[in-house]
Amino acid sequence: VPPWPWQQIDSPAQRTKIAGYYNCVHRIDAAIGMLTDLLHETNHWDDTLIIFLGDHGPPFARGKTSCYEAGLRVPFLARWPGVSQPHVSQRLVGSVDIYPTILDAADVETPRQLHGRSLRPVLVPSGPDDWRKALVAEFHFHGRSPFFPRRAISDGRFKLIHNLRAGEVSASPSVDGDQANVLAQQLEADHPARQAMERLENPPEWELYDLKDDPIEFVDLSNDPALADEARRLKQALRDWQMRTEDLFADGEFRANVARKYRGLSN
């Protein structure tokens, strides 16, 4: 079994790099244990809201800086004494919900313009009936170049990715020195892992994935006529979100100005 299923790349060097990542995770686990011990020792375990959110994806190609699940689906744990009950929730939540949750716990009125919601309703097994039906994610840039912003929206089953500069410039094929994209070139030209890595660098404007049948997002269904309605529905939901959040990157001229700025910084 490949060490990262969503890469399907296996080599001694890759396993060594992944082992180093797990070493970091192990140290974080130890630090969280030290924190909980301190809360018990100071008698604050029962009056402290704890929210733990993982960084957005391990620093490997198709993980961090991408809008694939390996880059977006991260640990999100919350313990609210007197409110939360132990369970695993399937609700769509994100970092946008942290601030309103803290305001709720502190009994501070939530400003109307916030786009997130307090996690209070989803911290119990039953959960609300009116929780959000789709979740949006954004990527702007990682370093000065290449400037390749992305947007994604998922309803839990289908995931739509919008590559805002597709056809204008190539995206980064890797992140933080990962060599998976280079190793993928040793595979057959029609190998799904190689094609996925190549799509990371030169994606179409839109990508569509069925997260139930293809959780590692190797099969782009954006041109599948049978899913045209799903694609239209998610595109409209994404446009609505961008309008509500005043997403400047939805404007082509704004993107062009940012691209010119970053091109100048890179020269």
HELIX and SHEET records of a PDB file:
HELIX    1   1 PRO A   12  GLU A   41  1                                  30    
HELIX    2   2 TRP A   45  ASP A   47  5                                   3    
HELIX    3   3 GLU A   69  LEU A   72  1                                   4    
HELIX    4   4 SER A   95  ASP A   97  5                                   3    
HELIX    5   5 ILE A   98  ALA A  105  1                                   8    
HELIX    6   6 ARG A  120  LEU A  123  5                                   4    
HELIX    7   7 ALA A  180  ALA A  184  1                                   5    
HELIX    8   8 PRO A  192  GLU A  201  1                                  10    
HELIX    9   9 PRO A  225  LEU A  227  5                                   3    
HELIX   10  10 ALA A  228  ARG A  244  1                                  17    
HELIX   11  11 LEU A  248  ALA A  250  5                                   3    
HELIX   12  12 GLY A  252  SER A  266  1                                  15    
SHEET    1   A 2 ILE A  50  LEU A  53  0                                        
SHEET    2   A 2 PHE A  76  ARG A  79 -1                                        
SHEET    1   B 4 LEU A 135  PHE A 139  0                                        
SHEET    2   B 4 ARG A 150  SER A 154 -1                                        
SHEET    3   B 4 PHE A 158  ASN A 163 -1                                        
SHEET    4   B 4 TRP A 206  ASP A 210 -1                                        
END                                                                             
